[in-house]
Each structure stands twice: as structure tokens, then as C-alpha cells.
Amino acid sequence: MAKKVVATLKTVSGKQYAKVIRMKRSETTGAYTFSEDIIPNDRVQEFLSKR
């Protein structure tokens, strides 16, 4: 799956997107979970500012 995402982002139209990974800690167990999304470059700061 990762190879397909990387290959898609390397195309000419794919350079306007970024793969963003956010780490979140569970309040009940204390374990970390990761959220991965591919979003447009202009919305990266908006995505990271959300909790």
C-alpha cells in the first residue's frame, strides 16, 4: 500500500498533496494511535491544528 501512495504523490498533479501523519494518545489505555491522510498542501496547517 505504501508503494502505491508514494508513486501517486510523485506524479505531476500529485505534487500539490501531502501525506500527513498525526499521533494521538488514547486517554483510556495510554497507547498511541496514528492517523494518516493525504490532503492538499494548503490545508496542512488546518489539519494539524485540529485535535
Backbone as JSON Lines, residues from 0, in Angstrom:
{"i":0,"aa":"M","n":[0.82,-1.19,0.0],"ca":[0.0,0.0,0.0],"c":[0.86,1.25,0.0]}
{"i":1,"aa":"A","n":[1.93,1.25,0.75],"ca":[2.77,2.44,0.84],"c":[3.4,2.77,-0.51]}
{"i":2,"aa":"K","n":[3.78,1.74,-1.27],"ca":[4.4,1.99,-2.57],"c":[3.43,2.69,-3.51]}
{"i":3,"aa":"K","n":[2.17,2.32,-3.45],"ca":[1.17,2.94,-4.31],"c":[0.99,4.41,-3.97]}
{"i":4,"aa":"V","n":[0.97,4.75,-2.69],"ca":[0.8,6.14,-2.26],"c":[1.98,6.97,-2.69]}
{"i":5,"aa":"V","n":[3.19,6.46,-2.5],"ca":[4.39,7.2,-2.88],"c":[4.42,7.41,-4.38]}
{"i":6,"aa":"A","n":[4.06,6.39,-5.16],"ca":[4.06,6.53,-6.6],"c":[3.01,7.55,-7.05]}
{"i":7,"aa":"T","n":[1.88,7.62,-6.38],"ca":[0.84,8.57,-6.73],"c":[1.28,10.0,-6.42]}
{"i":8,"aa":"L","n":[1.98,10.2,-5.33],"ca":[2.4,11.54,-4.96],"c":[3.51,12.08,-5.86]}
{"i":9,"aa":"K","n":[4.21,11.21,-6.59],"ca":[5.31,11.65,-7.45],"c":[4.84,12.09,-8.83]}
{"i":10,"aa":"T","n":[3.59,11.94,-9.17],"ca":[3.1,12.39,-10.46],"c":[3.03,13.91,-10.48]}
{"i":11,"aa":"V","n":[2.88,14.47,-11.66],"ca":[2.86,15.93,-11.79],"c":[1.71,16.54,-11.0]}
{"i":12,"aa":"S","n":[0.53,15.96,-11.08],"ca":[-0.61,16.51,-10.35],"c":[-0.54,16.16,-8.87]}
{"i":13,"aa":"G","n":[0.24,15.17,-8.48],"ca":[0.32,14.74,-7.1],"c":[1.21,15.61,-6.23]}
{"i":14,"aa":"K","n":[1.95,16.52,-6.82],"ca":[2.84,17.35,-6.04],"c":[2.1,18.42,-5.25]}
{"i":15,"aa":"Q","n":[0.83,18.54,-5.43],"ca":[0.04,19.51,-4.7],"c":[-0.56,18.9,-3.44]}
{"i":16,"aa":"Y","n":[-0.21,17.67,-3.13],"ca":[-0.77,16.97,-1.99],"c":[0.35,16.55,-1.04]}
{"i":17,"aa":"A","n":[0.0,16.36,0.21],"ca":[0.95,15.91,1.22],"c":[0.33,14.8,2.04]}
{"i":18,"aa":"K","n":[1.15,13.84,2.43],"ca":[0.7,12.78,3.32],"c":[1.02,13.23,4.74]}
{"i":19,"aa":"V","n":[-0.02,13.35,5.57],"ca":[0.13,13.87,6.92],"c":[-0.18,12.75,7.91]}
{"i":20,"aa":"I","n":[0.72,12.59,8.87],"ca":[0.54,11.58,9.91],"c":[0.46,12.31,11.25]}
{"i":21,"aa":"R","n":[-0.62,12.05,11.98],"ca":[-0.82,12.69,13.27],"c":[-0.87,11.61,14.35]}
{"i":22,"aa":"M","n":[-0.17,11.84,15.45],"ca":[-0.14,10.89,16.55],"c":[-1.09,11.38,17.64]}
{"i":23,"aa":"K","n":[-1.9,10.46,18.15],"ca":[-2.86,10.8,19.19],"c":[-2.78,9.76,20.3]}
{"i":24,"aa":"R","n":[-2.83,10.22,21.53],"ca":[-2.74,9.3,22.67],"c":[-4.13,9.02,23.21]}
{"i":25,"aa":"S","n":[-4.43,7.74,23.43],"ca":[-5.71,7.32,23.98],"c":[-5.75,7.65,25.47]}
{"i":26,"aa":"E","n":[-6.83,8.26,25.91],"ca":[-6.95,8.62,27.33],"c":[-7.2,7.4,28.21]}
{"i":27,"aa":"T","n":[-7.83,6.37,27.67],"ca":[-8.17,5.21,28.49],"c":[-6.99,4.26,28.66]}
{"i":28,"aa":"T","n":[-6.28,3.95,27.57],"ca":[-5.2,2.97,27.66],"c":[-3.82,3.6,27.68]}
{"i":29,"aa":"G","n":[-3.7,4.83,27.21],"ca":[-2.39,5.47,27.15],"c":[-1.6,5.1,25.91]}
{"i":30,"aa":"A","n":[-2.18,4.26,25.06],"ca":[-1.49,3.84,23.84],"c":[-1.61,4.93,22.77]}
{"i":31,"aa":"Y","n":[-0.65,4.96,21.88],"ca":[-0.66,5.93,20.78],"c":[-1.3,5.32,19.54]}
{"i":32,"aa":"T","n":[-2.09,6.12,18.85],"ca":[-2.66,5.72,17.56],"c":[-2.23,6.75,16.53]}
{"i":33,"aa":"F","n":[-2.16,6.33,15.29],"ca":[-1.72,7.2,14.22],"c":[-2.82,7.37,13.19]}
{"i":34,"aa":"S","n":[-3.0,8.6,12.75],"ca":[-3.98,8.92,11.73],"c":[-3.24,9.43,10.5]}
{"i":35,"aa":"E","n":[-3.42,8.76,9.36],"ca":[-2.75,9.14,8.13],"c":[-3.78,9.63,7.12]}
{"i":36,"aa":"D","n":[-3.5,10.75,6.5],"ca":[-4.38,11.3,5.48],"c":[-3.54,11.94,4.38]}
{"i":37,"aa":"I","n":[-4.08,11.98,3.19],"ca":[-3.47,12.71,2.08],"c":[-4.37,13.9,1.81]}
{"i":38,"aa":"I","n":[-3.81,15.09,2.01],"ca":[-4.6,16.32,1.9],"c":[-3.84,17.33,1.04]}
{"i":39,"aa":"P","n":[-4.54,18.33,0.51],"ca":[-3.87,19.39,-0.26],"c":[-2.89,20.18,0.61]}
{"i":40,"aa":"N","n":[-1.83,20.68,0.01],"ca":[-0.79,21.4,0.75],"c":[-1.33,22.61,1.5]}
{"i":41,"aa":"D","n":[-2.32,23.29,0.95],"ca":[-2.82,24.49,1.61],"c":[-3.67,24.2,2.84]}
{"i":42,"aa":"R","n":[-4.03,22.95,3.09],"ca":[-4.85,22.6,4.26],"c":[-4.06,21.85,5.33]}
{"i":43,"aa":"V","n":[-2.73,21.77,5.19],"ca":[-1.91,21.01,6.14],"c":[-1.97,21.64,7.53]}
{"i":44,"aa":"Q","n":[-1.77,22.95,7.63],"ca":[-1.78,23.6,8.94],"c":[-3.15,23.49,9.61]}
{"i":45,"aa":"E","n":[-4.21,23.56,8.82],"ca":[-5.56,23.42,9.36],"c":[-5.76,22.02,9.92]}
{"i":46,"aa":"F","n":[-5.27,21.01,9.22],"ca":[-5.39,19.62,9.67],"c":[-4.63,19.39,10.97]}
{"i":47,"aa":"L","n":[-3.42,19.93,11.06],"ca":[-2.59,19.7,12.24],"c":[-3.07,20.5,13.45]}
{"i":48,"aa":"S","n":[-3.77,21.59,13.25],"ca":[-4.24,22.38,14.38],"c":[-5.46,21.77,15.05]}
{"i":49,"aa":"K","n":[-6.18,20.88,14.37],"ca":[-7.33,20.2,14.96],"c":[-6.87,19.16,15.97]}
{"i":50,"aa":"R","n":[-7.66,18.92,16.97],"ca":[-7.32,17.87,17.94],"c":[-8.26,16.76,17.77]}
